[in-house]
Amino acid sequence: MGLLDETVSVPRRTMTLFFLIDTSGSMEGNKIGAVNDAVANVLPMLDDISESNPDAEIKVAALEFSSGCTWLYDEPKLAKDFIWQDVVAGGLTSLGQACQELSAKLSRSGFMQAASGSFAPAIILLSDGGPTDDYQSGLRKLKDNNWFKAAIKIAIAIGDDADKDVLKDFTGSSEAVIPVHNIEALKQIIRVVAVTSSQIGSKSSTAGDTTKQEQVIKDVQDAAKDIDGAEPADSTSVNNVDSSQYIDDWG
């Protein structure tokens, strides 16, 4: 057999999708139920994306934060192996602690240790309120992390009480913050953001000079325009649309 007849398997790189989920007391009931349902249902879609990508495999990690923070698994898992464990709401909103914990795992000694190399991660933050700890010091530490700097970052603001300024501070732009106002919008946006971030984040590059972050924001914002109860970034300036039409309904 000649050298040209040999088949060489090239290891795929890894792209990790992080869910940071606010499980404070205000999330209790339909909000946390919708999150549990949406994430569990999107995992098979992420597995399909991973299986069909010759260059990258997609792994998933989830960090819940309330009065403290906890990883659902002690390492990222392939989407097909990530068995979703329903999270339960209760307690405060320790976003600062979650930022510090995420920063610790965004390292070669943490979750970014794939031998074949890693694409920059995608990070989805979901919250319905404001932090109750010193989030600024935790976020400052996180912003110094090179993996975080390169990451795709999207925040889902769950309802009117979500602190959009904090979420903007986390993602780096108001366009990367997607407000939702009902259960179905929350479920649909979680799916759109997770799938879009995984598809784009696991590619080697995007077309032209567009960054992966910019492409994800564009695609998610376009999708949000067609979801009842999801509020696109231009909702107050296009076609005389008034954001006051977005009324919270979590019943």
NUTIFI-891578 format. One record per residue (C-alpha): residue number from 1; residue in one letter; chain; x, y, z. Coordinates in nm, 4 decimals. Layout:
<atoms>
ATOM figu bado pafi       c1       c2       c3
ATOM  NUM    a    A        X        Y        Z
...
</atoms>
This chain:
<atoms>
ATOM figu bado pafi       c1       c2       c3
ATOM    1    m    A   0.0000   0.0000   0.0000
ATOM    2    g    A   0.1421   0.3369  -0.1001
ATOM    3    l    A   0.1403   0.6476   0.1099
ATOM    4    l    A  -0.1361   0.7996  -0.1017
ATOM    5    d    A  -0.3587   0.5007  -0.0285
ATOM    6    e    A  -0.3442   0.5487   0.3448
ATOM    7    t    A  -0.6295   0.7240   0.5198
ATOM    8    v    A  -0.5184   0.9609   0.7900
ATOM    9    s    A  -0.7719   1.0710   1.0476
ATOM   10    v    A  -0.7162   1.4345   1.1407
ATOM   11    p    A  -0.8357   1.5118   1.4947
ATOM   12    r    A  -1.1156   1.7645   1.5071
ATOM   13    r    A  -1.0834   2.0761   1.7162
ATOM   14    t    A  -1.3310   2.1442   1.9972
ATOM   15    m    A  -1.5813   2.4283   2.0322
ATOM   16    t    A  -1.7390   2.4528   2.3765
ATOM   17    l    A  -2.0811   2.6105   2.4234
ATOM   18    f    A  -2.1304   2.7495   2.7738
ATOM   19    f    A  -2.4712   2.8102   2.9305
ATOM   20    l    A  -2.4652   3.0479   3.2311
ATOM   21    i    A  -2.8085   3.0179   3.3884
ATOM   22    d    A  -2.9572   3.2424   3.6553
ATOM   23    t    A  -3.1397   3.0096   3.8964
ATOM   24    s    A  -3.2270   3.2715   4.1581
ATOM   25    g    A  -3.5659   3.2722   4.3290
ATOM   26    s    A  -3.7255   3.5068   4.0766
ATOM   27    m    A  -3.6749   3.2430   3.8058
ATOM   28    e    A  -3.9017   2.9999   3.9904
ATOM   29    g    A  -4.1985   2.8562   3.8035
ATOM   30    n    A  -4.2540   2.8955   3.4307
ATOM   31    k    A  -3.9275   3.0765   3.3582
ATOM   32    i    A  -3.6978   2.8035   3.4869
ATOM   33    g    A  -3.9332   2.5426   3.3424
ATOM   34    a    A  -3.8971   2.6979   2.9974
ATOM   35    v    A  -3.5177   2.7070   3.0307
ATOM   36    n    A  -3.5040   2.3405   3.1306
ATOM   37    d    A  -3.7296   2.2412   2.8433
ATOM   38    a    A  -3.5474   2.4491   2.5820
ATOM   39    v    A  -3.1945   2.3400   2.6700
ATOM   40    a    A  -3.2921   1.9725   2.6891
ATOM   41    n    A  -3.4558   1.9953   2.3462
ATOM   42    v    A  -3.1710   2.1816   2.1769
ATOM   43    l    A  -2.9023   1.9287   2.2749
ATOM   44    p    A  -2.9905   1.6830   1.9935
ATOM   45    m    A  -2.9662   1.9723   1.7459
ATOM   46    l    A  -2.6189   2.0557   1.8739
ATOM   47    d    A  -2.5232   1.6904   1.8354
ATOM   48    d    A  -2.6358   1.6995   1.4710
ATOM   49    i    A  -2.4215   2.0086   1.4092
ATOM   50    s    A  -2.1244   1.8430   1.5758
ATOM   51    e    A  -2.1606   1.5145   1.3869
ATOM   52    s    A  -2.1848   1.6887   1.0487
ATOM   53    n    A  -1.8847   1.9170   1.1063
ATOM   54    p    A  -1.5589   1.7667   0.9757
ATOM   55    d    A  -1.3464   2.0296   1.1492
ATOM   56    a    A  -1.4873   2.0609   1.5003
ATOM   57    e    A  -1.6793   1.8731   1.7647
ATOM   58    i    A  -1.9157   2.0628   1.9926
ATOM   59    k    A  -1.9082   2.0174   2.3661
ATOM   60    v    A  -2.1463   2.1685   2.6200
ATOM   61    a    A  -2.0903   2.3060   2.9698
ATOM   62    a    A  -2.3534   2.4572   3.1997
ATOM   63    l    A  -2.3055   2.6730   3.5088
ATOM   64    e    A  -2.6035   2.7619   3.7272
ATOM   65    f    A  -2.5764   3.0533   3.9676
ATOM   66    s    A  -2.7962   3.1670   4.2558
ATOM   67    s    A  -2.6508   3.1855   4.6089
ATOM   68    g    A  -2.3212   3.0602   4.4706
ATOM   69    c    A  -2.2638   2.8679   4.1480
ATOM   70    t    A  -2.2394   2.5041   4.0389
ATOM   71    w    A  -2.1391   2.3239   3.7194
ATOM   72    l    A  -2.3879   2.0617   3.6060
ATOM   73    y    A  -2.0921   1.8420   3.5061
ATOM   74    d    A  -1.7295   1.8693   3.6113
ATOM   75    e    A  -1.6131   1.8911   3.2493
ATOM   76    p    A  -1.7612   1.9794   2.9098
ATOM   77    k    A  -1.9383   1.6899   2.7412
ATOM   78    l    A  -2.0234   1.6092   2.3829
ATOM   79    a    A  -2.3794   1.7186   2.3125
ATOM   80    k    A  -2.4889   1.3563   2.2688
ATOM   81    d    A  -2.3487   1.2690   2.6128
ATOM   82    f    A  -2.4838   1.5749   2.7947
ATOM   83    i    A  -2.7898   1.4487   2.9803
ATOM   84    w    A  -2.9735   1.7599   3.0920
ATOM   85    q    A  -3.0487   1.7710   3.4637
ATOM   86    d    A  -3.3330   2.0114   3.5407
ATOM   87    v    A  -3.2111   2.3074   3.7435
ATOM   88    v    A  -3.4205   2.4434   4.0308
ATOM   89    a    A  -3.4693   2.8116   4.1123
ATOM   90    g    A  -3.4069   2.9580   4.4576
ATOM   91    g    A  -3.1726   3.1992   4.6302
ATOM   92    l    A  -2.9845   3.5126   4.5282
ATOM   93    t    A  -2.8029   3.6117   4.2054
ATOM   94    s    A  -2.4275   3.5579   4.2443
ATOM   95    l    A  -2.3244   3.6666   3.8955
ATOM   96    g    A  -1.9858   3.7922   4.0142
ATOM   97    q    A  -1.8995   3.4531   4.1577
ATOM   98    a    A  -2.0151   3.2883   3.8358
ATOM   99    c    A  -1.7863   3.5176   3.6348
ATOM  100    q    A  -1.4885   3.4215   3.8494
ATOM  101    e    A  -1.5700   3.0513   3.8175
ATOM  102    l    A  -1.6085   3.0797   3.4407
ATOM  103    s    A  -1.2755   3.2620   3.4158
ATOM  104    a    A  -1.1045   2.9810   3.6070
ATOM  105    k    A  -1.2384   2.7217   3.3622
ATOM  106    l    A  -1.1528   2.9264   3.0530
ATOM  107    s    A  -0.7928   2.8050   3.0702
ATOM  108    r    A  -0.5706   2.5198   2.9535
ATOM  109    s    A  -0.5791   2.3833   3.3067
ATOM  110    g    A  -0.9580   2.4069   3.3081
ATOM  111    f    A  -1.2031   2.3304   3.0291
ATOM  112    m    A  -0.9928   2.4449   2.7301
ATOM  113    q    A  -0.7455   2.1578   2.7287
ATOM  114    a    A  -0.8435   1.9678   2.4121
ATOM  115    a    A  -0.5289   1.8044   2.2726
ATOM  116    s    A  -0.6318   1.8809   1.9146
ATOM  117    g    A  -0.6914   2.2480   1.9949
ATOM  118    s    A  -0.9987   2.4588   2.0639
ATOM  119    f    A  -1.2006   2.7176   1.8825
ATOM  120    a    A  -1.2979   3.0194   2.0899
ATOM  121    p    A  -1.6033   2.9251   2.2986
ATOM  122    a    A  -1.9585   3.0539   2.2750
ATOM  123    i    A  -2.1161   3.1800   2.5970
ATOM  124    i    A  -2.4895   3.2260   2.6543
ATOM  125    l    A  -2.5946   3.4134   2.9694
ATOM  126    l    A  -2.9583   3.3942   3.0826
ATOM  127    s    A  -3.0892   3.6176   3.3614
ATOM  128    d    A  -3.4147   3.7785   3.4757
ATOM  129    g    A  -3.2813   4.0266   3.7304
ATOM  130    g    A  -2.9712   4.1971   3.8620
ATOM  131    p    A  -2.6695   4.0624   4.0512
ATOM  132    t    A  -2.6794   4.0589   4.4303
ATOM  133    d    A  -2.3026   4.0264   4.4773
ATOM  134    d    A  -2.0038   4.2338   4.3649
ATOM  135    y    A  -2.0361   4.1307   4.0026
ATOM  136    q    A  -1.8041   4.4044   3.8767
ATOM  137    s    A  -1.4885   4.2588   4.0296
ATOM  138    g    A  -1.5758   3.9137   3.8964
ATOM  139    l    A  -1.6524   4.0504   3.5517
ATOM  140    r    A  -1.3302   4.2532   3.5444
ATOM  141    k    A  -1.1358   3.9337   3.6065
ATOM  142    l    A  -1.3320   3.7552   3.3360
ATOM  143    k    A  -1.2741   4.0353   3.0854
ATOM  144    d    A  -0.8980   3.9909   3.1310
ATOM  145    n    A  -0.9294   3.6286   3.0177
ATOM  146    n    A  -0.8133   3.5829   2.6573
ATOM  147    w    A  -1.0613   3.3029   2.5876
ATOM  148    f    A  -1.3445   3.5294   2.7038
ATOM  149    k    A  -1.2164   3.8146   2.4881
ATOM  150    a    A  -1.2334   3.5901   2.1812
ATOM  151    a    A  -1.5625   3.4211   2.2719
ATOM  152    i    A  -1.9015   3.4640   2.1122
ATOM  153    k    A  -2.1122   3.6244   2.3863
ATOM  154    i    A  -2.4919   3.6543   2.3853
ATOM  155    a    A  -2.7216   3.7375   2.6778
ATOM  156    i    A  -3.0924   3.6620   2.7022
ATOM  157    a    A  -3.2767   3.9154   2.9191
ATOM  158    i    A  -3.5741   3.7311   3.0670
ATOM  159    g    A  -3.8515   3.9837   3.1274
ATOM  160    d    A  -3.8679   4.3513   3.2161
ATOM  161    d    A  -3.6773   4.3163   3.5432
ATOM  162    a    A  -3.3591   4.1866   3.3800
ATOM  163    d    A  -3.0731   4.4339   3.4240
ATOM  164    k    A  -2.9886   4.4996   3.0601
ATOM  165    d    A  -2.6987   4.7291   3.1502
ATOM  166    v    A  -2.5278   4.4438   3.3343
ATOM  167    l    A  -2.5936   4.2076   3.0439
ATOM  168    k    A  -2.4562   4.4655   2.8010
ATOM  169    d    A  -2.1465   4.4960   3.0194
ATOM  170    f    A  -2.1042   4.1183   2.9998
ATOM  171    t    A  -2.1486   4.0838   2.6232
ATOM  172    g    A  -1.9856   4.4101   2.5194
ATOM  173    s    A  -2.2806   4.5532   2.3252
ATOM  174    s    A  -2.6533   4.6156   2.3552
ATOM  175    e    A  -2.7093   4.4321   2.0251
ATOM  176    a    A  -2.5862   4.1112   2.1908
ATOM  177    v    A  -2.8627   4.1352   2.4546
ATOM  178    i    A  -3.1947   3.9804   2.3490
ATOM  179    p    A  -3.4958   4.0641   2.5709
ATOM  180    v    A  -3.7802   3.8111   2.5793
ATOM  181    h    A  -4.1218   3.8562   2.7368
ATOM  182    n    A  -4.3005   3.5216   2.7370
ATOM  183    i    A  -4.2374   3.1503   2.7712
ATOM  184    e    A  -4.2467   3.0603   2.4025
ATOM  185    a    A  -4.0165   3.3479   2.3086
ATOM  186    l    A  -3.7693   3.2340   2.5734
ATOM  187    k    A  -3.7705   2.8775   2.4405
ATOM  188    q    A  -3.7326   2.9857   2.0789
ATOM  189    i    A  -3.4529   3.2324   2.1481
ATOM  190    i    A  -3.2560   2.9770   2.3507
ATOM  191    r    A  -3.2773   2.7417   2.0531
ATOM  192    v    A  -3.1839   3.0097   1.7989
ATOM  193    v    A  -2.8898   3.1405   2.0013
ATOM  194    a    A  -2.7533   2.7952   2.0855
ATOM  195    v    A  -2.7790   2.6628   1.7302
ATOM  196    t    A  -2.6494   2.9798   1.5635
ATOM  197    s    A  -2.3575   3.0169   1.8049
ATOM  198    s    A  -2.2612   2.6523   1.7575
ATOM  199    q    A  -2.2824   2.6639   1.3787
ATOM  200    i    A  -2.0773   2.9807   1.3458
ATOM  201    g    A  -1.8442   2.9195   1.6399
ATOM  202    s    A  -1.7332   2.5810   1.5069
ATOM  203    k    A  -1.6328   2.7185   1.1662
ATOM  204    s    A  -1.2759   2.8147   1.0858
ATOM  205    s    A  -1.3797   3.1613   0.9709
ATOM  206    t    A  -1.6673   3.3796   0.8556
ATOM  207    a    A  -1.7142   3.5515   0.5228
ATOM  208    g    A  -1.5290   3.8755   0.4599
ATOM  209    d    A  -1.4270   4.0911   0.7527
ATOM  210    t    A  -1.7253   3.9955   0.9687
ATOM  211    t    A  -1.6295   3.8495   1.3060
ATOM  212    k    A  -1.8061   3.5451   1.4471
ATOM  213    q    A  -1.9591   3.7655   1.7174
ATOM  214    e    A  -2.0967   4.0076   1.4589
ATOM  215    q    A  -2.2370   3.7267   1.2449
ATOM  216    v    A  -2.4106   3.5601   1.5397
ATOM  217    i    A  -2.5620   3.8920   1.6513
ATOM  218    k    A  -2.6915   3.9615   1.2996
ATOM  219    d    A  -2.8462   3.6174   1.2581
ATOM  220    v    A  -3.0017   3.6153   1.6053
ATOM  221    q    A  -3.1403   3.9672   1.5678
ATOM  222    d    A  -3.2921   3.8734   1.2314
ATOM  223    a    A  -3.4574   3.5691   1.3884
ATOM  224    a    A  -3.5852   3.7705   1.6859
ATOM  225    k    A  -3.7893   3.9914   1.4529
ATOM  226    d    A  -4.0082   3.6921   1.3693
ATOM  227    i    A  -4.0578   3.5659   1.7261
ATOM  228    d    A  -4.3586   3.7006   1.9136
ATOM  229    g    A  -4.2358   3.8341   2.2471
ATOM  230    a    A  -3.8697   3.8621   2.1503
ATOM  231    e    A  -3.7427   4.2181   2.1287
ATOM  232    p    A  -3.4882   4.2930   1.8533
ATOM  233    a    A  -3.2325   4.5648   1.9115
ATOM  234    d    A  -3.3948   4.8009   1.6612
ATOM  235    s    A  -3.7465   4.7628   1.8035
ATOM  236    t    A  -3.7664   5.1289   1.9047
ATOM  237    s    A  -3.6371   5.2757   1.5798
ATOM  238    v    A  -3.7694   5.0716   1.2862
ATOM  239    n    A  -4.1160   5.1106   1.1330
ATOM  240    n    A  -4.2350   5.3112   1.4328
ATOM  241    v    A  -4.2307   4.9998   1.6492
ATOM  242    d    A  -4.2641   5.0893   2.0167
ATOM  243    s    A  -4.0950   4.8571   2.2643
ATOM  244    s    A  -4.3870   4.9151   2.5030
ATOM  245    q    A  -4.5777   4.6566   2.2989
ATOM  246    y    A  -4.3561   4.3903   2.4553
ATOM  247    i    A  -4.5570   4.3063   2.7654
ATOM  248    d    A  -4.4318   4.0440   3.0085
ATOM  249    d    A  -4.6530   3.7352   3.0233
ATOM  250    w    A  -4.5093   3.4471   3.2254
ATOM  251    g    A  -4.8407   3.2890   3.3191
</atoms>
